[in-house]
Amino acid sequence: MVLITYQIILFLIISLSYYLTLNHFMAVTVGNFTSIFGMFAAILFMYYYYSIKVPNYKSTQTI
């Protein structure tokens, strides 16, 4: 459930950044997109780590 919450928050951050970039309220820099990509990659890493390393994770998690 925590991972789904993180994914929703990350989606909202990406959507807000895109909106601010389109309306020229935020400058597009490499740092902005690196930060967003880092959060996305960390969520994927946590999901795959738990699905491989924790034996009961697959059977206990239902979406």
N, C-alpha and C positions, 0 to 999 in steps of 0.2 A: 504494500500500500504506500509505503514511503517513496519507493521509486516512481510510482505513478504520479504522486504529488510533485516530486521534483521535476518530472517531465512536463507536467502542466505548467509549473512555474517557469521552467526554461522556455517553453513555447510562448508564454506571455512576454518574457523578456525579449525574445527574438522578434516577436510581432511589434512590440513597443519600439525597439531599436530601428526596425524597418520603417515604421511610421514616422519616427523622428527624423530619420535620414531623408525620407522623401519630402518632408516639409521643411527641410533645411534648418531644423532646430538642433541637429547633432551632426558633427563632422564625421565623415567616414575615415577611420584610422585603422591601422593593422591591429592595434592594441584592443580595440573594441571587439573585433571579430575573433581575435585570438582568445580573449577571455570567454566569449560565448562558446567557442569550439572546445575550450578546455573543460567547461562545465558539462557540455554534452558528452565528451569523451570519458569523463570521470563517471558519469551515470552509466554509460555502456559498460565500462570496466567493472563497476560494482555489480551490475546485473550478471554479466558473464562469469565473474569470479564466484559469486554465490551460487550460480546454477551449476558450476563445475565442482567447486571445492566443498560445498555443504551438501551432504547426501540427502537430507530431508527437505531441502528448499523447493525442489520441483513438485513434490507431493503436497506440500503445505500451502503453496501459493496458488490462489485462484483469482482470476480477473473477472 
